[in-house]
């Protein structure tokens, strides 16, 4: 009888726990961030390949969570971003998701102002570890140096590059070191294998209009016709490889093209043989996750999140797996 009573008691406890679980489920909130006002830095210009995916991720988060979000487009110009961040802090939203392109020296005093004003911060695409360490926030994006190094090492392995081969690495080498850490790491990895590397400046404006690099690239290939490989610093430039190579009189695959990101243009370039390798950094997450984290911080008092969005490589063998999503502006 005692054993039976124990079983009945255990059953009643199980039912009680189950009922409690259902009660908790009933308290889940829809649009739980609806009273929060955020400002989100998309980075590029409206409609550009990379910024469009970031924007789509942010818009999805806005719709899912209910937050009110103002979007800021900067054309990838660091000075413009800095001024826009100054204006954003002055407008006093609940939170700001900021691109890290201006660098730590430019953002540090504005992050301090935001902290004193109680504005929550998140950063995307370019990490700012010193700013985060001093004034808080989280980071969503690829870790620049490891991703750049991995791309260089993969290029050496995949294409059998050897000592004495020549490569060109394009990057923002005219800007602060944290901006070209990724491309610099790619150049270092190639150099470590004995590849002779020429670094060329890709100005910030080239992210918005990659055609301005045509004279630079064609001149470099005329000066160094035995170039085996070119590293491009972003999706807009990598997607423009057909135009660069046509201007230089090169056929698909004649100069190996590698770089970063995916886009509809890059998918088509893979299909036609113009592009051979790219490192994916999942810009959709760089849009979605900062807004999610800001909402969690402001509404639930949770800690900022850090997400490494570096997802490995897209190659001629696997690009079809992301082709459909890329054409939808999601990858």
Phi, psi and omega in degrees: 000321179296319179297318180296319179297321180296317180297316179297320178296319179295321179297317179297322179295318179300316179297319180297317179296317180299318179297319178298321179297318178296324179295319179295320179299325182291340181269000179299142187259143171260141181051050189288355178251020189294339181264011185255136179248123184236157170238128186240126178269116181280333176101296185267198176270159178301128175093351180286159194302308183286312183300327180297322180288318175303313181299317179298321177295318179294318179296324178296318178296318178302315180292318182293320189261337178091004181294156172265119188235129171261133184255137183241124178251134190234357181062024180062022180267112184302319181296321178294319178301318181299313178296320179294325176293320177302316179293323180295316179297319180296331180281348174056059170286175177288329181204157179227132172253114193242134170291142185271009188300325180296341179093167188292320182298321181285323186274333185308308182294329179284326174296323177296317178299317179298317180299315180295330180275357180078020180272123178285145183234144168226154181232147181222154171079311177237119185288149178228071188299324181288321176298314181296319181297326185271322187235007174085177183113177178227176182226133175236114180163175177287149172281115195301305185295313178299321180293319179296318178297316181298322179295316179298316180294321179293322179296317178300314183292311188291323186255006176062035180294143183226172181302131181099340175296154184246140180220153174245132176242116176268140180188171180280057186288355176268002183250187182294151188305323183294340180285327181251020180301320182294306180295325176297321179292324175297315179299319180295321180294321177294316180298323180297335178270005179091002179289137178275114188254131171251122178266131177235141181285127169252104185295161181305326182297336182291338177291328178274325180224087184296341181297341180291348177274353183303312179298322180297313184288317180296320178295320180296320180287329174293321180286331184226071188293342180268021177299129180270328191211143172236134176257124181257143191273000180189170185298325180296315180290317180296323178291344182264008182305318179305321179291318179299312185289325177297319179295328181271000179073030182255150177266164179304128177083353181295324171240121183296130181246121177228163180177216187228146171088169173232160179190168175302323180294320180291321176302314179295325179291324173298313184300322183271357177089011181279326184245139185244343184193137173215147177266122184272132176238017170048067182298336177302318178294328179290343172270315188287310191292323177299321178292318176302314182295317178299317178298318179296320179295315188283318185274318187251356179069025180277161180288154176298152180257153174236126182227122173274111184269003176297120191245013182100205190242145169255133187227173175299338181279333187237002186298334181295336180293335179249000187300313182297317180293323178297318180292337175276356182078029181247343179225000000 
